[in-house]
């Protein structure tokens, strides 16, 4: 192999002032949303100085981070030294590298000892350099693979710059997986297939560089995923009752008081055509946010999904109805609390991951009386609104811990009327969870057992749009 020619000093990569310039790549933007949804916090988004690749500096919940499989055994003495140094300094100054798994967990290929030291110190979070390209972890992994004195090498010691597996080894690995062979510290590594790894680490977009295929295989050790979406209730469609949860769009449709326009239907044709048959056609014009509609994550999150990017799995899902009609009747500004959610769960069980949560306040019966529905009907005035909705603590519980698919409500907003910061929108949309507003007929939907189908107009780049939402009730 020819020796690499020494580069001219300060001749490659980006200048310091350019590292944060420009708009982050789509994968980096998506990763940012996912980190925040996982309960983490993105501290910076920037490009690496050499290859110009976008990467994120983030604080991750420490209980979501684990070392990639088949790293070397922990050195207890080394962990103790690290623990003492970090504790004496009172600072963690050496971020680990991490990639996100599909289940919302994170693997670090190089931070096993630092992670263990921080856990011994009782840290609740750890700072990491999180990479959108998951395959980078496997390029780092070969340098981290170590074996005990009593273990055979997982690879030949010859030609370690190119790691390979042959077809016979692949067959053996598949047989071991099918037979359920597994040990906490096997004499020979047990591997997942590349396809299984894609499912674990984040989908078909992952591509592995051939020369690191064996290193990638090491990371495919049989670890069970805990992030699978909960199964919904069984439903016989032939016997299900269909409940329309959508208010009609017409001249009475309620929009936010300062909306520049409302729904307008213009007749283009209505009568006999020259060919002798009857023909009718209209055009319509409407803002995205009004009537029964969807708030896409991009409504309140810079890197959130637009209306056309929301996965269908977030729009067709088991429904959960939380009822606050009694407290809302006594207080028009009532906000659902985390205690309300936990009280509901004591009766019905934990809200399943991936459910569509609908808040029933009783306000749907006030539609389309603008004054009773919004609390005020002064055109252009938004400071006098009064209606119930979600509170910040309940939204954080539902979005970050229960990991629901969407939040819906039978009022004008997933934030209550007097809100000035729209914090529920920030929490939900910031985690790529859409909002469903002005939902109708929730009194006809049971607290559990129904399926919700909430399909918005698929507006490319839209921050929301008109919604046709129904419930399928057993």
C-alpha positions in Angstrom: 0.0 0.0 0.0 1.6 3.3 -1.0 2.4 5.7 1.7 0.0 8.7 2.1 1.5 11.9 0.8 1.8 14.5 3.6 -0.8 17.2 3.1 0.2 20.8 3.0 -0.3 22.5 6.3 -3.7 24.2 6.7 -4.8 23.1 3.2 -7.8 20.9 3.8 -11.3 21.1 5.2 -13.3 24.1 6.5 -12.2 27.2 8.2 -13.4 27.6 11.8 -16.0 30.2 10.9 -17.6 27.8 8.4 -18.3 24.9 10.7 -21.8 26.2 11.6 -22.6 27.9 8.4 -25.4 26.8 6.2 -28.5 24.7 6.8 -28.0 21.2 8.4 -28.6 18.2 6.2 -32.0 16.5 6.3 -30.6 13.5 8.3 -29.0 15.8 10.8 -32.3 17.8 11.2 -34.2 14.5 11.6 -31.7 13.2 14.2 -32.1 16.5 16.1 -35.9 15.9 16.4 -35.4 12.3 17.4 -32.9 13.2 20.1 -35.3 15.7 21.6 -38.1 13.2 21.4 -36.0 10.7 23.3 -35.6 13.2 26.1 -32.2 14.5 25.1 -31.0 18.0 24.3 -29.1 19.2 21.3 -26.4 21.6 22.2 -25.0 22.3 18.8 -25.3 21.2 15.1 -22.1 21.7 13.1 -19.9 20.2 10.4 -16.7 18.4 11.1 -13.7 20.4 10.0 -12.2 17.8 7.7 -15.0 16.1 5.7 -17.7 18.7 6.2 -20.1 16.1 7.5 -23.0 17.4 9.7 -22.9 16.1 13.3 -24.6 16.9 16.6 -23.3 17.6 20.1 -26.0 16.5 22.5 -26.8 15.6 26.0 -28.4 12.1 26.1 -30.3 10.5 29.0 -27.7 8.2 30.4 -30.1 5.3 30.8 -30.6 5.2 27.0 -26.9 4.8 26.2 -25.1 1.4 26.1 -21.8 0.2 24.6 -21.9 -1.6 21.3 -21.6 -5.4 21.7 -18.2 -7.1 21.7 -16.2 -4.2 23.0 -13.4 -5.1 25.3 -14.2 -6.0 28.9 -14.3 -3.2 31.3 -11.2 -2.5 33.3 -12.4 -1.9 36.8 -9.2 -0.1 37.7 -9.5 2.2 34.7 -13.2 3.0 35.5 -12.2 3.8 39.1 -9.5 6.2 37.9 -11.9 7.9 35.5 -14.5 8.1 38.2 -12.1 9.8 40.6 -10.8 12.2 38.0 -14.2 13.3 36.8 -15.5 13.5 40.4 -12.5 15.6 41.5 -12.8 18.0 38.5 -16.6 18.2 38.9 -16.7 18.2 35.1 -17.2 15.7 32.2 -14.9 17.0 29.5 -14.6 14.1 27.0 -17.8 13.5 25.0 -18.4 10.0 23.7 -19.4 9.1 20.2 -22.9 7.7 19.7 -25.4 6.6 17.1 -29.1 6.2 17.5 -30.9 2.9 17.4 -34.4 2.5 16.0 -35.9 1.9 19.4 -34.7 5.3 20.7 -31.6 3.9 22.5 -28.0 4.8 21.6 -24.9 2.8 21.1 -21.4 4.1 21.8 -18.5 2.4 20.1 -15.8 4.2 22.1 -17.3 5.3 25.4 -17.7 2.1 27.5 -15.4 3.2 30.4 -16.5 6.9 30.4 -20.2 5.8 30.4 -19.6 3.4 33.3 -17.7 6.1 35.3 -20.6 8.6 34.8 -23.1 6.0 35.8 -21.1 5.2 39.0 -21.2 8.9 39.8 -25.0 8.9 39.4 -25.1 11.2 36.4 -28.5 11.5 34.7 -27.1 12.5 31.3 -23.9 12.2 29.2 -22.6 14.5 26.5 -22.1 12.7 23.1 -21.1 13.5 19.6 -24.1 11.9 17.8 -23.6 11.0 14.1 -26.4 10.7 11.6 -24.4 8.0 9.6 -24.7 4.9 11.7 -22.1 3.0 9.7 -19.4 5.3 11.2 -19.8 3.3 14.4 -18.7 0.1 12.7 -15.7 1.8 11.2 -14.7 2.7 14.7 -15.7 -0.7 16.1 -12.7 -2.8 14.9 -10.3 -0.7 16.9 -12.4 -1.3 20.0 -12.8 -5.1 19.6 -10.7 -6.9 22.2 -10.7 -10.5 23.5 -9.8 -12.0 26.8 -6.8 -14.2 27.2 -8.9 -17.3 27.1 -10.8 -16.3 23.9 -9.9 -17.1 20.3 -9.7 -14.1 18.0 -13.0 -13.4 16.2 -10.9 -12.6 13.0 -7.8 -13.8 11.5 -4.8 -11.8 12.6 -3.7 -11.7 9.0 -4.7 -8.8 6.8 -6.6 -6.9 9.5 -7.0 -3.8 7.3 -9.6 -5.8 5.3 -12.0 -7.8 7.5 -14.0 -10.5 5.7 -16.4 -13.3 6.3 -16.9 -16.2 3.9 -20.2 -17.9 2.9 -19.6 -20.9 5.2 -19.2 -18.6 8.2 -22.4 -16.7 7.2 -24.3 -20.0 7.1 -22.9 -21.0 10.5 -23.9 -17.7 12.0 -27.5 -18.0 10.6 -27.7 -21.5 12.0 -26.7 -20.3 15.4 -29.2 -17.5 15.4 -32.0 -19.9 14.3 -31.0 -22.4 17.0 -31.2 -19.6 19.6 -27.6 -20.1 20.6 -26.4 -17.3 22.9 -24.0 -16.8 25.8 -23.2 -13.7 27.9 -19.5 -14.1 26.8 -19.4 -16.6 23.9 -16.2 -18.3 22.8 -17.1 -17.3 19.3 -19.2 -14.3 18.3 -22.9 -14.9 17.5 -24.1 -12.5 14.8 -27.2 -10.9 13.5 -27.8 -10.7 9.8 -27.3 -7.3 8.1 -31.1 -7.1 7.5 -31.8 -7.6 11.2 -29.2 -4.9 12.0 -31.0 -2.5 9.7 -34.2 -3.0 11.7 -32.3 -2.5 15.0 -30.3 0.5 14.0 -32.7 2.4 11.8 -34.0 1.2 8.5 -33.0 0.4 5.0 -31.1 3.6 4.5 -28.1 2.2 6.4 -25.3 1.1 4.1 -22.2 -0.7 5.3 -18.9 -0.2 3.6 -17.8 -3.7 2.4 -14.4 -3.7 4.1 -16.1 -3.2 7.4 -18.8 -5.8 6.9 -17.3 -8.1 9.5 -17.0 -5.3 12.0 -20.7 -4.5 11.3 -21.5 -8.1 12.0 -20.0 -7.9 15.4 -22.5 -5.2 16.3 -25.3 -7.5 15.2 -25.1 -9.6 18.4 -28.5 -10.9 19.4 -29.9 -8.0 21.5 -33.7 -7.9 21.8 -35.3 -4.6 20.8 -37.5 -3.1 23.5 -38.9 -0.3 21.4 -41.6 -2.2 19.4 -44.9 -0.4 19.0 -47.7 -1.8 21.2 -50.3 -3.9 19.4 -53.7 -2.2 19.1 -57.1 -3.7 19.9 -58.5 -6.3 17.5 -61.2 -4.8 15.3 -63.8 -6.5 13.0 -64.3 -3.9 10.3 -67.5 -5.5 9.1 -69.1 -4.9 12.5 -67.3 -1.7 13.5 -69.3 1.5 14.0 -67.8 4.4 12.0 -67.9 7.8 13.8 -67.1 10.9 11.9 -64.9 13.2 14.0 -64.8 16.0 11.4 -66.7 19.3 11.4 -67.8 20.3 7.8 -65.9 23.1 6.1 -68.3 25.9 5.2 -68.9 29.6 5.9 -69.3 28.8 9.6 -66.0 27.1 10.0 -64.0 28.6 12.9 -60.5 29.8 12.3 -58.0 31.6 14.7 -59.3 35.1 15.3 -56.3 36.8 13.5 -56.5 34.5 10.4 -56.3 36.6 7.3 -59.0 34.6 5.6 -61.5 31.7 6.2 -62.9 28.9 4.1 -64.2 30.0 0.8 -66.0 27.9 -1.8 -66.3 29.4 -5.3 -68.6 27.9 -7.9 -66.9 27.4 -11.3 -69.6 25.4 -13.1 -73.1 24.1 -12.3 -75.5 23.0 -15.0 -75.8 21.2 -18.3 -72.7 21.0 -20.4 -72.7 21.6 -24.2 -72.5 17.8 -24.6 -75.8 17.5 -22.7 -74.7 16.0 -19.4 -74.8 17.7 -16.0 -71.5 19.0 -14.6 -70.5 20.8 -11.3 -67.1 22.0 -10.2 -65.9 24.4 -7.4 -62.7 25.8 -6.2 -61.9 26.4 -2.6 -59.4 28.5 -0.6 -58.6 28.1 3.0 -55.7 28.6 5.5 -54.0 25.4 6.7 -55.1 25.9 10.3 -58.8 26.1 10.8 -61.8 23.8 11.2 -60.9 20.2 11.9 -57.3 20.1 10.9 -53.8 18.8 11.5 -50.8 20.7 12.9 -47.7 19.1 11.3 -44.6 19.1 13.5 -43.1 21.8 11.2 -45.8 24.2 12.6 -43.7 24.8 15.7 -40.4 22.9 15.0 -37.9 24.2 12.5 -36.8 20.7 11.6 -40.1 18.9 12.2 -41.9 16.9 9.5 -44.2 18.6 7.1 -47.7 17.5 6.4 -46.6 15.2 3.6 -43.8 13.6 5.6 -45.8 12.3 8.6 -45.7 8.5 8.7 -49.1 6.8 8.2 -48.4 4.8 11.4 -48.9 8.1 13.3 -52.2 8.8 11.6 -53.8 5.4 11.8 -53.5 4.0 15.3 -55.3 2.8 18.4 -57.3 5.6 20.1 -57.2 6.7 23.7 -59.8 9.2 25.0 -59.1 11.2 28.1 -62.2 12.9 29.6 -62.0 16.2 31.4 -65.6 17.4 30.7 -66.4 17.9 34.4 -63.3 20.0 35.4 -63.6 21.9 32.1 -67.2 22.8 32.8 -66.1 24.4 36.1 -63.0 26.1 34.6 -62.9 27.1 30.9 -59.1 27.4 31.2 -58.6 23.9 32.6 -55.5 22.1 31.5 -55.0 18.3 31.6 -52.4 17.4 34.2 -49.9 14.5 34.4 -51.9 13.4 37.5 -55.0 13.2 35.3 -53.2 10.9 32.9 -51.9 8.7 35.7 -55.3 8.5 37.3 -56.7 7.4 33.9 -54.0 4.7 33.7 -54.9 3.3 37.1 -58.3 2.5 35.6 -57.4 1.5 32.1 -53.7 0.5 32.1 -50.7 2.3 30.6 -51.3 4.3 27.5 -49.6 2.3 24.7 -46.8 3.6 22.7 -48.0 4.7 19.3 -51.5 5.5 20.4 -53.5 8.6 19.2 -54.6 10.4 22.3 -57.8 12.5 22.1 -58.8 14.9 24.9 -62.6 15.2 25.4 -63.5 18.5 27.0 -67.1 18.8 26.0 -66.3 21.9 23.8 -67.3 20.1 20.6 -71.0 20.7 21.5 -70.4 24.5 21.3 -69.4 24.3 17.6 -70.0 26.5 15.5 -70.9 29.2 18.1 -67.7 31.2 17.8 -68.1 33.1 21.1 -68.9 30.1 23.2 -66.3 28.0 21.5 -63.4 30.4 21.6 -64.5 32.4 24.7 -64.5 35.6 22.6 -65.6 36.5 19.1 -63.8 39.9 18.6 -62.2 39.8 15.1 -58.4 39.9 15.2 -58.3 39.7 19.0 -56.4 36.7 20.5 -55.8 37.9 24.1 -59.3 37.0 25.3 -59.6 33.4 24.4 -60.8 30.8 26.9 -61.0 27.1 26.3 -59.5 24.0 27.9 -56.7 21.7 26.5 -53.5 20.0 27.5 -51.0 21.3 30.1 -47.3 21.2 29.8 -46.7 18.3 32.3 -49.3 16.1 30.7 -47.9 16.8 27.2 -44.4 15.9 28.4 -45.6 12.7 30.0 -47.6 11.6 26.9 -44.9 12.6 24.3 -41.6 11.8 26.0 -42.6 8.9 28.3 -45.6 7.3 26.7 -44.4 8.1 23.2 -47.8 8.6 21.7 -48.3 9.1 17.9 -50.5 12.2 18.0 -52.4 14.6 20.4 -55.9 15.6 19.5 -58.6 17.7 21.2 -62.2 18.9 20.7 -61.1 22.6 21.1 -59.3 25.1 18.9 -55.8 24.2 20.0 -53.7 21.6 21.9 -52.7 24.6 24.0 -55.4 26.2 26.2 -57.0 29.5 25.3 -54.9 32.0 27.3 -51.6 30.4 26.2 -48.9 32.9 25.1 -46.0 30.5 24.6 -47.9 27.6 23.1 -45.7 25.2 25.1 -47.7 22.1 24.3 -47.1 22.8 20.6 -43.4 23.2 21.3 -43.3 19.9 23.3 -45.3 17.8 20.8 -44.2 19.3 17.5 -40.6 19.4 18.7 -40.8 15.6 19.1 -42.4 15.1 15.6 -45.8 14.5 17.2 -48.6 16.2 15.2 -51.7 17.9 16.7 -55.3 17.2 15.8 -57.5 20.2 16.5 -61.2 21.0 16.5 -62.1 17.3 16.6 -65.8 16.6 16.6 -68.1 14.0 18.3 -65.7 12.7 20.9 -68.6 11.9 23.1 -69.3 8.9 20.7 -65.8 7.4 21.1 -65.0 5.1 24.1 -62.0 5.7 26.3 -60.3 2.6 24.8 -60.9 0.1 22.1 -61.4 2.3 19.0 -59.0 2.8 16.1 -58.5 6.4 14.8 -57.9 7.2 11.2 -56.7 10.8 10.8 -55.8 11.6 7.2 -54.9 15.2 6.4 -54.7 16.8 2.9 -51.2 15.8 1.8 -49.8 19.3 1.2 -46.1 19.1 0.2 -44.2 21.3 2.6 -47.3 22.1 4.5 -47.3 23.1 8.2 -50.8 21.5 8.5 -54.0 21.1 6.6 -57.7 20.2 6.6 -58.3 16.8 8.2 -60.8 14.0 7.7 -60.7 12.0 10.9 -62.9 9.1 11.9 -63.1 6.5 14.7 -63.7 2.8 14.1 -65.5 1.6 17.2 -66.1 -2.1 18.0 
